């Protein structure tokens, strides 16, 4: 099968990859946008998990080509199986998945819970059995023993992996942002055994002839800068966050009264979920869904940031209002009462502390295998600077109707112990 992709050009899929792509569980991903509510800010950001999955498969094959150039033996069969794993890496995604899982913690992460086991026990497992690859795919995706080389799953999901290499380009292209990385990065991938374990790790070659490679270092730092830039401009954009918080609250309300379940979400896409919330959910959830559909969003009534709140205080806020849904619900109810609003009109948004996992990639250095963010490494200062800027992106919000914005700042400051840093109406 030959597919023309706007990011990778012509992508040729093998027999197994083509068969997997045609499965209903894969076709469902056509209805799940990669960036959730980001299209409310960037209208072009309507690319889907389906598009991205094909792109991850293409990036995985490019990484394998790089490994082969660097002397790693990869058979054609292993390469296609890794490609199948790449296609299926997001098969457990639900509509607005990261918003529900990472931001409001309504469900376990799609790659950590038991959704994949449920799919493998049903139609997906039957299809993979017919293809003779169920055991291998389960191992590649982390729900069984991996029969392939130990580094193979790292191509699909690790730190600097095929997932990242596709979504950085795809998200930049469809949001209209002029950022990119150089294809040279694919030539840096290698496999090296760890100093403290017998496992072979996917790594990046940052040394050659016993010396540090400045070109490799600069290209990898560029990847991290691109990752930071997209987080700042797209993933953490306040309008996207507001819309995501609203649909998350709607789903939370529907879950609480039994009008929706996690299993239901595996049968829905972005549009059918909003329709379900609008027509079959409790009135409070339906109101939020209706507002989202017409882009009538709540407003920022209270905002505090990493720059204004000390690290220890941030960690306590995260413990109370991110890790404890019950504590967050009490805060929302108390603020709603203080402001004379309905419970669904106040949303507390407290994300986890910002951590850039990509900086922990394995790299081959003149002194052996090390983490990229090793403080003694050649790129140490640059990596620490990027990590610090990424940590500073953390924001804690309270969203309310426009009429309550001015009153919300004082009520929230009393509740949370920090004055709001947000000044409504100011323009730069």
N, C-alpha and C positions, 0 to 999 in steps of 0.2 A: 504494500500500500504506500502510495506517495502522497504526502500532504504538503501544501504550501502554507508556510507559517510566516506572519509578518516580522517575527523576531529572528528566527533561525533559517529562513529560506526553505528550501526543499528538505523535508524530513522523510526518510524512507524507513518504514516499519517492517520488521520481519513477520513471519507467519504467526508466531505466538503473540507478538505485540498487537498485530492487527486483530486477532481473535479477541483479545482482552479489551481493546478499545471499543469494540462493537457490543460489549455486554451492557445490559440495561443499567447496572450500577454505575458504569462509567458515563453513559449518556445522560444520566440524571444531573451530572455535574455541569452540563450546558446551562442549567438554570440557576447556578449559584455563582454570583459575581465574586471575583477574586478579592476585591477591595470593599465588599459590603456596601456601606453607605457613602463611600468616597465620591460616588458619581454625583452626589448633591453639591459637591464642591468642584470637582473636575468632571464635567459631563462626558468626557471620552473614556472614563474609567469604567467601562462596562464589560471588560474582558472577564472570562469565567475560569472557574477551577478546571474545566475541561481543557480550555486553551493552555492553561498553565501546566497541566499534567503532561500534555504532548511536548511542551517545551522542556520540562524536566527530563523527559526521556531523551530528547535531543541533546541536552546538556550533558547527561550521563554518558552518552556515546562519545561526545567530544572529550570528556574527561578520560574515558577509557583509551581513546586514541593517544592522548598525552601520556598515559601510563605506559602504553606499549612503546612509544618513542623513548621513554626513559628506562626501558629494559624489563618492564613488568610483563610476565606472560599472562595473557587473558585470552581464553578460547572464545570462539564465536558463540558457542552455546552459553558460556558464562556471561558474555556481553549482552545477549538477548534476554537472559533471565534478569539481569540487572535492569535492563530497559523495561521489562514487565513490571518489576518492583517500582520503578520510577513512575510509570503510568498509574499505578494503584496507590501511590503514597498518600493521596488525598481522598481515597474512596469513601472514607468514613466522615468526610466533612458534611456539616449541616448548614443550612442557610445562616449567614451572619455568625459563623461558627466561632471565630476568634473573639468576637464581641461577647458572646454568651459564655465561652469557656475561660478566656484569659482575663477579661475585664470585669464581668459580674459574677463569675464562678458559679454559673447555674449548673454546669455539667463538668465532668472530667474532660481534659483535653482529648481531642479526637485521636491522638496518637498514644494516649496513655490509658484510656478506659477499655471497656470490653466490647466496644462496637465492632471492631474488626473480628473478634472471635464470633460474635453473633452472625456477621455477614459470612464468615467462612463456614459456619454451621448450616448455612442456607444456600440460596441460589448461587452466590459467588463461589462458595466452596465446591458445589457440584460442577460448575463450569470449569474451575481450575483442575478438578479431578479428571474431567474428560480430557483436558489438555496434558495431564500428567505432571502438573507443576504446583500443586497445592502446598506440599511440604516445603518446597524451596521458597515460594512466595511468603509463606508464614514466617519462615526464618529471616528472610530479608527485611520484613516489616516488623520484626521484633516480637512476634508472638509464638515463637518456636525455635528449635535449634537451627542454626544457620549451617547448611551443608556446603556453602560456597566459601571461598577464602575469607578470613576474618575481617578484611578491610572492605568487602563488598557492600555491606549495609551503609558504610560511611559515605559512599558515593551518593546515596539517596537522602540520608538524613544524618547530619552531624553538625559541623560548624560552617566551614566554607565548602558547600556541597552543590549538587546539581539543582536543588530547590532554590537556593540563594541565587545561583548564577542565572537562572531563568527569571525569577520574579524581579530582580533588580532592573534588568533591561525591560521586561514587559510592563512593569508598573511605571517606569519612567516614560516609556513610549506612550502609553495610553493616558497618562495624566498630562502629557505635553511638556514634560520637564527635560531640559537638554543635558542629561547626565548619562555617562556610559563608562564602561571599562574596556580595556584592550584585550583582544582575543589571546594575546601572549600568555595570559594567566593559565590557560588550559595546558600550556607546555610545562608548567611548574609542578604538576601533580606527580607524586611518586608514592611508593609504599616502603615503610621502614618499620623495623621491630623496635618496640619500646625498650628503654634502658632497664626498666623495673618489671617488665612482664614479657611473656613470650609472644604476645599478640602482635600481629602486623597491623599497623595503622596507616590510613590514608594521610599523606602529609604533603607539604609544599616545599619544594627545593629552594631554600634561601642561602645555599652555599654551593660553590663550584670550585674544584681544585683546592679544597681546603680553605677557601676565603668566602667572606660574606658577599652575597650578590645584591648590589645596590638596586639593580633593575627589578629584581623580584620583590624586594622590599617595597619599592615605590608603587608597584602595581597592586600589591596586596593592601597597602595602606589606602590606595585609591578606592578599592572595593569597600573598605570599611567607611571611608568618607561618604561614598555613595549610599551605603546603608544608613548612615546617620542622617544624611540629607533627606532621604525619603521618609524617615521617621519624623523628622522635624516638620517637613512640608505637607506630608500626606497622612501617614498612619496616625499621627497625634494631632492632626488639624482639629481645632475646637468644634467646628461644625460637624465634621464626621463623628467626633466623639459624642456630641450632643445627640445626634440622630441614633447612633448605636446604643446610647444609654436609654433612649426612649423605647426602642424595640425590645431591648433586654428587659426593661421593667414590664412591658406588656406581656412578654413571654413568662416572666416570673409570676405575674398575677394569674395567667392562664394555667400554669403548672400547679399553683397552690390550690386551685379549685377543681383540678382534674379535667380541665377542658383541653389539655394538651399534655403530651408525654415526650420523652426523649426519643422513643421509638417512632413516634409520629413524624418527628423532624427528619428522619432518614428517608421519608417518603415525600417530603415537600421540597420546593425550591423557594427562591426569594419572593416570587409573586404569589404563589399559592399559600405561603405562610402568612403574608399580609392579608390575603383574602380570608383565610381561616380565622385570623384574629379579628378581622373586621365584622365577620358574620356569625361566628359561633362562640366567640370568647365572652367572658364577663364584660359588662359595659365599660369598666375602667380600662381594660386592655383594648377594647374596641376603639375607645376615644384616642388612645395613644397611637394606635395603628392608623386611624383616619388622619390624625394630624401629620404623621410622617408621610402618608401618601400625598398630601397636598403641600408638603414642605413647610408646615406651620410648626416650627420648632420651638422648644423651650429655650430660655435665655440663661446666660451665665449670671447667677446672682452672687456667687461667692467663688473666689479662686485663690488658692495658695500654691506655692511652687517650691521646688528644691532650692532655689536661691534664697527663699525667705524663711524656710523651715529647716532647722538643724536635723542632721542625719538621724539622731536618736528619736526625735519627735516624729519624723517621717515614718520610721519603722513602727512606732506605736500606732500611728494612724492606719498604716497598712494592716497591722495585726487586728485592729478593731473593726475597720470598715471595709477591708478587702477580703480578709480571711474569714470573717464572721458575717454571713448574710443576715443572721438574726439581729446582730448589733446594728448593722446598716439599716435594716428595716425599722428598728426602734428610732434611730436618728431621723429617718425620713418622716415617720409618723409624728414625732415630736415637733419637727420643724413645720410640717403641714399644719398642725394644730396652732402653733404660735403665729403662723402667717394667715390663718383663716382660709386654708386651701384644702381641696380634696387630697387624699393620700397619693393618688396617681400623678399629682401635679408637682411633686417634689422628688428629685432624684439626686442621691449622693453618689458621686463617681470617684472612687479611690482606686487607682491602678496599683499593681505591684511595683516595687522599686525597679527602676530601669536598669537592666543589665544587658550588655551586648555580648551574647554567647559566642559570636564569631571571633572575638579576640582570643579565644582559648583554642584556636586551631593548632594542630600539630605542625611543626615546621622542622625541616632538616637544617641544622646550623653547623658551623665549623667545629663545634664541640659536642655534636650529637643531636638527638631528637629532643626538642623543647616545645613548650607552648609559645604561641606567638606573643602573648602578653607577659612572658617571663621578664621581670624587671631588669635582668642582666642582659637581655637580648639586644641586638643592634637596633631594633625598632622600638625599644622600650619606651622612650620619651614620647614618640609620636602616638603609640598605642595608648599610653596612659592619658594623653590629652584627649583623644577621641572618646575613650571610656568616660572621662570626666564630663565631657560635653553631653554625651548620651544620658548619663545619670541626671544631668541638670534639666532634662526634658520632662521630668515627673511633674504632674499637675493634679491637684485635688479640686474637684468642682462640686458645686451645688447648682442644679438646674431648676428653674422655676418659670412660671408665666411672666411675660413682660411687665405686667402690672405690679408684680411683687419683687422686682429686681432690687429696688432701693432698700426695701425692708429686709430682704433676705441676708444681706451682708452682715447686718448687726446681729440678727438671730443666729446665724451660723457661726459668727465669731464667738459669741457667748457659748455656743454648744461645743465647738471644737478647740477653743482656746487660742486661736490665731486670727489676727485681723486680716480681712480680705485685701489682697494686693490688686484686685481688679477695679478699675475706675470706669464704670459705664459711661458711654458718650464721648470718651476721649478718642481723637483720631490722630494718626501720625501722618 
